[in-house]
């Protein structure tokens, strides 16, 4: 996974990124009606993974990518 430091970006980009809503399930940025970027929140690694939710998210993502 590539890390991109916002510290190195101009202030307009930082302000835009930091203004995006934080959703526990993540967000999708779209351009011209097409998804171009998925943002996922950093979770607490100490929490156990809910396998049912994970599988549902994987299946939902698969279905989204087919459309």
ZAFIRO-960722 format. One record per residue (C-alpha): chain; x, y negated, z; residue in one letter. Coordinates in steps of 0.5 Angstrom, whole numbers. Example, Ala and Ser with C-alpha at 12.3 -4.5 7.8 and 13.67 -1.06 7.14 Angstrom:
<r><chaine>A</chaine><u>25</u><v>9</v><w>16</w><residu>a</residu></r>
<r><chaine>A</chaine><u>27</u><v>2</v><w>14</w><residu>s</residu></r>
***
This chain:
<r><chaine>A</chaine><u>0</u><v>0</v><w>0</w><residu>x</residu></r>
<r><chaine>A</chaine><u>3</u><v>-7</v><w>-2</w><residu>x</residu></r>
<r><chaine>A</chaine><u>3</u><v>-12</v><w>3</w><residu>x</residu></r>
<r><chaine>A</chaine><u>2</u><v>-19</v><w>1</w><residu>x</residu></r>
<r><chaine>A</chaine><u>4</u><v>-25</v><w>6</w><residu>x</residu></r>
<r><chaine>A</chaine><u>-1</u><v>-31</v><w>6</w><residu>x</residu></r>
<r><chaine>A</chaine><u>4</u><v>-35</v><w>9</w><residu>x</residu></r>
<r><chaine>A</chaine><u>7</u><v>-35</v><w>2</w><residu>x</residu></r>
<r><chaine>A</chaine><u>1</u><v>-37</v><w>-2</w><residu>x</residu></r>
<r><chaine>A</chaine><u>-1</u><v>-44</v><w>-3</w><residu>x</residu></r>
<r><chaine>A</chaine><u>-6</u><v>-47</v><w>2</w><residu>x</residu></r>
<r><chaine>A</chaine><u>-12</u><v>-47</v><w>-3</w><residu>x</residu></r>
<r><chaine>A</chaine><u>-11</u><v>-39</v><w>-3</w><residu>x</residu></r>
<r><chaine>A</chaine><u>-10</u><v>-38</v><w>4</w><residu>x</residu></r>
<r><chaine>A</chaine><u>-17</u><v>-42</v><w>6</w><residu>x</residu></r>
<r><chaine>A</chaine><u>-21</u><v>-38</v><w>1</w><residu>x</residu></r>
<r><chaine>A</chaine><u>-18</u><v>-32</v><w>3</w><residu>x</residu></r>
<r><chaine>A</chaine><u>-19</u><v>-34</v><w>11</w><residu>x</residu></r>
<r><chaine>A</chaine><u>-26</u><v>-36</v><w>9</w><residu>x</residu></r>
<r><chaine>A</chaine><u>-29</u><v>-29</v><w>6</w><residu>x</residu></r>
<r><chaine>A</chaine><u>-34</u><v>-26</v><w>11</w><residu>x</residu></r>
<r><chaine>A</chaine><u>-31</u><v>-20</v><w>15</w><residu>x</residu></r>
<r><chaine>A</chaine><u>-36</u><v>-14</v><w>14</w><residu>x</residu></r>
<r><chaine>A</chaine><u>-34</u><v>-8</v><w>18</w><residu>x</residu></r>
<r><chaine>A</chaine><u>-36</u><v>-4</v><w>12</w><residu>x</residu></r>
<r><chaine>A</chaine><u>-31</u><v>-8</v><w>7</w><residu>x</residu></r>
<r><chaine>A</chaine><u>-33</u><v>-13</v><w>2</w><residu>x</residu></r>
<r><chaine>A</chaine><u>-32</u><v>-13</v><w>-6</w><residu>x</residu></r>
<r><chaine>A</chaine><u>-30</u><v>-19</v><w>-10</w><residu>x</residu></r>
<r><chaine>A</chaine><u>-33</u><v>-19</v><w>-17</w><residu>x</residu></r>
<r><chaine>A</chaine><u>-31</u><v>-23</v><w>-23</w><residu>x</residu></r>
<r><chaine>A</chaine><u>-36</u><v>-24</v><w>-29</w><residu>x</residu></r>
<r><chaine>A</chaine><u>-41</u><v>-19</v><w>-25</w><residu>x</residu></r>
<r><chaine>A</chaine><u>-35</u><v>-14</v><w>-25</w><residu>x</residu></r>
<r><chaine>A</chaine><u>-32</u><v>-11</v><w>-18</w><residu>x</residu></r>
<r><chaine>A</chaine><u>-24</u><v>-13</v><w>-18</w><residu>x</residu></r>
<r><chaine>A</chaine><u>-22</u><v>-12</v><w>-11</w><residu>x</residu></r>
<r><chaine>A</chaine><u>-25</u><v>-9</v><w>-5</w><residu>x</residu></r>
<r><chaine>A</chaine><u>-23</u><v>-12</v><w>2</w><residu>x</residu></r>
<r><chaine>A</chaine><u>-23</u><v>-7</v><w>8</w><residu>x</residu></r>
<r><chaine>A</chaine><u>-22</u><v>-9</v><w>15</w><residu>x</residu></r>
<r><chaine>A</chaine><u>-16</u><v>-7</v><w>19</w><residu>x</residu></r>
<r><chaine>A</chaine><u>-19</u><v>-2</v><w>24</w><residu>x</residu></r>
<r><chaine>A</chaine><u>-17</u><v>0</v><w>31</w><residu>x</residu></r>
<r><chaine>A</chaine><u>-13</u><v>6</v><w>29</w><residu>x</residu></r>
<r><chaine>A</chaine><u>-14</u><v>9</v><w>36</w><residu>x</residu></r>
<r><chaine>A</chaine><u>-21</u><v>10</v><w>34</w><residu>x</residu></r>
<r><chaine>A</chaine><u>-23</u><v>17</v><w>32</w><residu>x</residu></r>
<r><chaine>A</chaine><u>-25</u><v>17</v><w>25</w><residu>x</residu></r>
<r><chaine>A</chaine><u>-33</u><v>19</v><w>24</w><residu>x</residu></r>
<r><chaine>A</chaine><u>-32</u><v>24</v><w>19</w><residu>x</residu></r>
<r><chaine>A</chaine><u>-40</u><v>23</v><w>17</w><residu>x</residu></r>
<r><chaine>A</chaine><u>-39</u><v>16</v><w>15</w><residu>x</residu></r>
<r><chaine>A</chaine><u>-33</u><v>17</v><w>12</w><residu>x</residu></r>
<r><chaine>A</chaine><u>-36</u><v>22</v><w>7</w><residu>x</residu></r>
<r><chaine>A</chaine><u>-42</u><v>18</v><w>6</w><residu>x</residu></r>
<r><chaine>A</chaine><u>-37</u><v>12</v><w>4</w><residu>x</residu></r>
<r><chaine>A</chaine><u>-33</u><v>16</v><w>-1</w><residu>x</residu></r>
<r><chaine>A</chaine><u>-39</u><v>19</v><w>-4</w><residu>x</residu></r>
<r><chaine>A</chaine><u>-42</u><v>12</v><w>-5</w><residu>x</residu></r>
<r><chaine>A</chaine><u>-35</u><v>9</v><w>-8</w><residu>x</residu></r>
<r><chaine>A</chaine><u>-35</u><v>15</v><w>-13</w><residu>x</residu></r>
<r><chaine>A</chaine><u>-42</u><v>13</v><w>-15</w><residu>x</residu></r>
<r><chaine>A</chaine><u>-41</u><v>6</v><w>-15</w><residu>x</residu></r>
<r><chaine>A</chaine><u>-35</u><v>7</v><w>-20</w><residu>x</residu></r>
<r><chaine>A</chaine><u>-39</u><v>11</v><w>-24</w><residu>x</residu></r>
<r><chaine>A</chaine><u>-44</u><v>5</v><w>-26</w><residu>x</residu></r>
***
